[in-house]
Amino acid sequence: MSYSRNKGLEINSLTVEYQEGHLALEQMDLCLPEHSIYTMIGPSGCGKSTLLRAIAGLVQSYTGEIKFNDQSLRKQGTALIGLVPQNYGLLPWKTVHSNIRMAMRISDSGRHTKGQQEQQITSWLTAMGIADLAQRYPLSLSGGQQQRVAIARAFAILPEIMLLDEPFSALDAITREEIQTIFLENWISHPTTTLFVTHDVEEAILLGEKIVVMPSNKEEPPVIIDNPVFQISHEDKRDSDEFFAQTKRIRKVMQEKW
Ligand SMILES: Nc1ncnc2c1ncn2[C@@H]1O[C@H](COP(=O)(O)OP(=O)(O)OP(=O)(O)O)[C@@H](O)[C@H]1O
């Protein structure tokens, strides 16, 4: 299936200042065409989480513009956004199932029947390998299990924009590879406009159509790198010459910009 690419997500001159004199982001510009997936890496404190939180509407005191298909995201309800935050963002007093169910109820606005929603929840929990945890509460789960619930919840609401803040950081290496594959398969069948923050260079190369490298100097613009590895079939990526060349290229940019 081919998707039209509208303007998508546009960040124009975004500046966030939590405390006077301390800029978390300074005049940042970035564009992600609709239905694209970009990965982002950057040094700690360069403003990656702040960017995701501003797009998601959790940070409102910013200057500049954030638009999706020409509509300002300042207006609530402009676009349905799925956010997987670093702290997972689960409600501790709700079970795993209820956490996902509630997000779907809020976002669905009558598009799907209760039965269809239940089917979706079961299918996402199964895909994430946590179907047996449906009736548990978040605080009784490991970090990696909570992370998988947060990912299942973000997928289940079928968002127009997906924002992920180091979503696989708490997973062991094998589970991480499995979930990366599931994640990418899902993105291919539902190509939501996606910005994926990671500290892992390999993960950035495996999952991004383009890779955004944030500089440590906030006055400098992000470096956007084309990623030919994205075109290679997922299981062959790690062993390809392009993957090694891309790793070298990105490390060089990191050395220059961090
Ligand atoms: N709620 C807040 N109040 C004050 N300052 C904040 C707040 N949140 C973040 N900051 C500051 O804003 C800057 C950017 O933080 P942010 O969390 O966006 O960086 P990051 O690139 O996501 O870092 P990391 O990779 O460590 O998660 C940092 O200097 C941080 O200390």
The ligand as a MOL file (V3000), in Angstrom:
LIG
                    3D

  0  0  0     0  0            999 V3000
M  V30 BEGIN CTAB
M  V30 COUNTS 31 33 0 0 0
M  V30 BEGIN ATOM
M  V30 1 N 10.9200 19.8490 34.1090 0
M  V30 2 C 12.1020 20.4710 33.9420 0
M  V30 3 N 12.4290 21.5690 34.6450 0
M  V30 4 C 13.6030 22.2050 34.4690 0
M  V30 5 N 14.5290 21.7980 33.5730 0
M  V30 6 C 14.2680 20.6870 32.8510 0
M  V30 7 C 13.0580 19.9730 33.0050 0
M  V30 8 N 13.0700 18.9120 32.1480 0
M  V30 9 C 14.2570 18.9740 31.5080 0
M  V30 10 N 14.9820 20.0410 31.9260 0
M  V30 11 C 16.3020 20.4520 31.4280 0
M  V30 12 O 16.1870 20.6720 30.0210 0
M  V30 13 C 17.3400 20.1660 29.3340 0
M  V30 14 C 16.9040 19.1310 28.2970 0
M  V30 15 O 16.3940 18.0060 28.9890 0
M  V30 16 P 15.7940 16.7470 28.2410 0
M  V30 17 O 15.2520 15.8120 29.2670 0
M  V30 18 O 14.8740 17.2100 27.1820 0
M  V30 19 O 17.1170 16.1550 27.5550 0
M  V30 20 P 17.3460 14.7470 26.8290 0
M  V30 21 O 18.1200 15.0470 25.5840 0
M  V30 22 O 16.0710 14.0120 26.6670 0
M  V30 23 O 18.2880 14.0030 27.8730 0
M  V30 24 P 18.4630 12.4110 28.1860 0
M  V30 25 O 19.1330 11.8230 26.9690 0
M  V30 26 O 19.3710 12.4120 29.3720 0
M  V30 27 O 17.1100 11.8310 28.4550 0
M  V30 28 C 18.2840 19.6190 30.4040 0
M  V30 29 O 19.2250 20.6150 30.7000 0
M  V30 30 C 17.3600 19.3650 31.5920 0
M  V30 31 O 18.0390 19.5090 32.8040 0
M  V30 END ATOM
M  V30 BEGIN BOND
M  V30 1 1 1 2
M  V30 2 1 2 3
M  V30 3 2 2 7
M  V30 4 2 3 4
M  V30 5 1 4 5
M  V30 6 2 5 6
M  V30 7 1 6 7
M  V30 8 1 6 10
M  V30 9 1 7 8
M  V30 10 2 8 9
M  V30 11 1 9 10
M  V30 12 1 10 11
M  V30 13 1 11 12
M  V30 14 1 11 30
M  V30 15 1 12 13
M  V30 16 1 13 14
M  V30 17 1 13 28
M  V30 18 1 14 15
M  V30 19 1 15 16
M  V30 20 2 16 17
M  V30 21 1 16 18
M  V30 22 1 16 19
M  V30 23 1 19 20
M  V30 24 2 20 21
M  V30 25 1 20 22
M  V30 26 1 20 23
M  V30 27 1 23 24
M  V30 28 2 24 25
M  V30 29 1 24 26
M  V30 30 1 24 27
M  V30 31 1 28 29
M  V30 32 1 28 30
M  V30 33 1 30 31
M  V30 END BOND
M  V30 END CTAB
M  END
